Amino acid sequence: MKTRLPPLKPLRVFEAVVRTGSLTLAAAELHLTHSAVSQQIKLLEQHFDQTLFVRGQRGVEPTAAARVFFADVKAGLDRISLAAEQLLNTGKVRIIRVSCTPSMAMRWLIPRLSSFQIEHPRVEIRVTTSTVAVDALKEPFDVLIRRSPMHRAEYECVRFLDDVLTPVASPRYLQQHPCKTPDDLLQASLLHLSTRSESWTRWFSEAGVPVKGQLSGQIYEHFFLSLQAALTDLGVALGSLAMIEEDLAHGSLAPLFPDLLLRDKGFHLLYRPSHQDPALTDFIAWLQLKGKQTSTSIIAAAK
């Protein structure tokens, strides 16, 4: 006996409410009234003959069963969106949607993309930048690149690029503020990242330097901003070797203690494997190849 499928509109509303955690935010996103969203949720609850949401301190919260259902619904809606886009683009250029952090896009991905485009002229890589977690991401994607491992039903997550950090500064800054030992960095102008707030503390620990109290210095939201600050003589940044190869090669940034490295989580790809999408398969293979080449270069530089 076939299970009667729920209508699509309540499913879209359900997905938006769970993802945003709010009837109001879901209504604004879907251009519906608050009461219309409530009505769609009620229809879905009637369809399954069970409550899907309960009132919590921060608004509506999905039940345990609804959370499990949400993962599959979101994956299904993403697949429908991708299938519709592929149908519209049949015989046209294949568009691959990539979501990655601004720093990854600017400092690693985009500088390498031309080699893929030359080999695949009928594939368009559409890059958008975001730092939100996979479950909070509104836009559909084909490939997601983040620093931490990710999980989503029917998707595969692989680590493809090492992330090794080391203190770097401009030669001019180092002339004006010599740092001969790791202890000297405690007196330097340190450039911090809000998304990696403990990185400097961890680096000092690896270097055997005790840190008393909170480290001072400027705080930046994105890695590329802290690098720009270092390039313009504002202080010492913890540079990811994967993203500063060109700066080190050209001498615009200099490593202070190249033997003292902090290994971080690494960069990961999240994608849905598909034998029926050769363009996506080729792009994933290309990313893994470029990631391996960069990681090999990093390891060689660290020796």
N, C-alpha and C positions, 0 to 999 in steps of 0.2 A: 504494500500500500504506500503510495507516494505521500510525503509530507507536504501539506499546503504551504506554499511559500508566502511570507508576509509581503505586503506591498513595499515598493522601493522607497517612497517618500518618508514613511515612518522610520525606516532603517537609516536614512541619511540624517534625520533629526536625532535619532538615538545616538549615532556616532558622534555628532557635533556636541550633544549635551555631555556625554561621557568625557570626551576629549577636553572640553572647556571647563567642565565641572559646574556649569551654570546654565539655567534655562534662558536667562537674559542675554548672555554672551552668544549662545547658540542661535537665539532669535535674530540678533544683530548680524551675525555671520551669514545666516541663510535668508536674510531680508524677510523675516516673518514676524508676526506679533507674538508676544509672550503667550497669549491664550492659544494661538495656533500651534505653537510648539508643545504646550501642555496637552492639547487635543491629540496630536500625533503620537505622543508617548502613551497616552491612554489607549489609543487604537492598538498599539503594539502590545501593551499589557493585556488587553482583551484577547488579542490573537493567541498569545501564549498562556493566557489564564493564570498569570502570576505577576506579582509586583516586581518592577525592575529597578526602582529607585526608592531611597529613603531620605528623609530630611536629616542633614548633618549640620555641624557647626559652621561649615563653610559653604553651605548651599546643599544641593542635591548630591547624593552619593549613590553610585550603582551598587546593587547587591553583588554578592560573590559570583552568582551565576551570570549576572549581567556583565561583569568584568571579563569572564571567559568568553561570553558571546561577542563582546565588543572587539576583541582581538581578531576574531574571524570575520566579523562584519567589516572592520576597517580594511583588512587584507582584501576582502571581496570587492569592496567599493574601489579600492586602488586598482584592482585588476580590471574592473569594468571601465574605469577612466582610461587606463592604458590601452585596452582593447579598442575603445572608441577612437582614441587618438590615432592608433595604428590604422584603423579602418579609414579614417578621414585622410590619412597620408599614404594610402596604398598607391604604390607607383611613384611616390614623391620621396623627398628626403626623410630618412629616419631620424627622429628627434630623440635624444637620450637626455633625460633630465637628471642633473647632478646637483645634490645639495651638500655643501661643505662649509666649513667656517671661513670667514673672510681672509684670515691669514693663510690658510691652506690654499685657497683659490689664488691669492695674489703672489705668494712666495714659492709655491711648488707646482700646482696643477697647471695654471694658465701658461707659465713659461715653457711648459713641455708639450702643450696641446697640439702645436703645429705639426709635430711628427705623426700624430694619429690622424689628423685631418688630411695630410698629404696622402696617406695610404687608404683613407676611407672618405673620399670626396662626397659621397651621398649620405653621410652621417653627420648630423649637426649635434654638437655637444652644447647643451643649454645649461649654463652654470648659474645657480642662485646661491646666495650666502645666508647662513643661519647658524645660530649656536644652540637652538633649542633641542631637547631630547627627541628621540624618534616618536614617542607617544604623543608629544605635544605639537608635532609638526603639522601644519594645516595643508601645505601644498603636497600634491602627489609627487613621487620621485621614482626614478629607476635605480639610482645609485646614491647612497648616503655615505658620506665620509665624516667620521668623528674620531676623537682621540681615544675613547673608551669602547670596550666591547658592547654590542647592542643585540637585542633579541626581539624578534617579531615572527609570528606564525608564518610558515611557508617561505621565510627569507633565510639567507645564509650570511653569516658574518665571518670575515677573515681578516686577520692582521696582515697588512701589506707593506708597512713602512715603519722602520725603527724611529724612535724619538729620543735623541740623546742631547742633553743640555750641557752647556759650558759657558762660563762668564766671558762676555765679549764687550769691547768698547772701541771707540774710534782712536786711531793713533794720536790725534791731537789731545784728546782727553787724557790718555795715558802719559803723554809728555808733561801735562800740567799736574796730573795726580798719579804719580808712580805707585804701582802696587806690586811689591816684590814678593810678598807672601800672602797666603789666603787670609791671615789675620788682618792685613791691611785693608781688605775689602769692608771690614766692619766700619771703617771711617769714610768709605767711598759713598758716592751718591748712587744708591741701588735703585734700579728700575724694576718695579713689581708688576705682576699680572693679577687682576682680580679673579681670573679663572684658574690660576695656579698659585694661590695665595701662600702655600707652604713650600714652594719650590726652593726659595733661597734658604729657608731654615733646613730643608733636607740636604741641600748642597753643602752648607757649612758643616752639618753633621757628618757627611761623607768625607769632608776634608779634615775632620778632626778638630774643628774650631768651635769651642763652646759659645753659645749665643745666650746672652742675658737680656731678658725683656724682649720687647717688640723691635724688629728691625725697622729703621726709618727709610725714607725714600719716596719717590713718586709712584703712584699706582695707575696703571693703564688697563683699559677694558680688553684690548686685543693685543695679540702678540706682535702684529706688524706695527702697531703704534709704539710699543716699547723698543722695537728695533729702529724705528725712525728716530726716536729720542736718542738712542745710542749713536746712531750715525751723525747726529747733529750735536755731539759732544755734551749731552746732558747727563751722562752717567754710564753705569755698567749694567748690561742686561744679561739675563740667562738666555742665550741663543740656542734654538733648536738647530743642530747641525744640518738636518735635512733641508732647512729653509734659508740657510745663510752661506751655502757653498760659493755662490757668486761673490758675495761680499768679502769672504775670506780670500778667495782667489785674486780679487782685484785690490786687496789691501785696505778697503774702506772700513772693515772691522778687523780687529785683532783679538785672538784668544789670549786670555791672561794666564790660565793654567791648563793647557791642553790635555794634560794627563789626568786632571780631576774632572771626571764626567759623571753626570747624573742621568741614569737611564729612566725614562718615563714609560707611560702605558703603551705607547706606540699608536699609530693610526690604523683605523679599521674601515673596511668596506661592508656595507649592508646592501644586499641585492637579492632579487628573486631569480634563481637559476632557471634558464629556459633554453631547451634545445631548439625551439622554434624561433629564436630571436638571435640570429648570428651576429648582428651588429652589437648587441649588448654583450654577447659572449666575447667578441673580439675586444671590446672596450675594457671589460674586466681583466682579460688576459694582458692587455697593454698596461693597465694600471699596476698589475702585479709585477710585470717585468720592470717598469720604471721604478717601482718601489724597491725591488730587489737590487737594481743598479745603484740607487741612492744609498740603501742600507749597506751595501758592500763598500761603497766609497767612504761612508761614515766609519765603518769598522777599520778600514785601512788607515784612515786619518788618526784613529784613536790609538793605534799601535805605536 
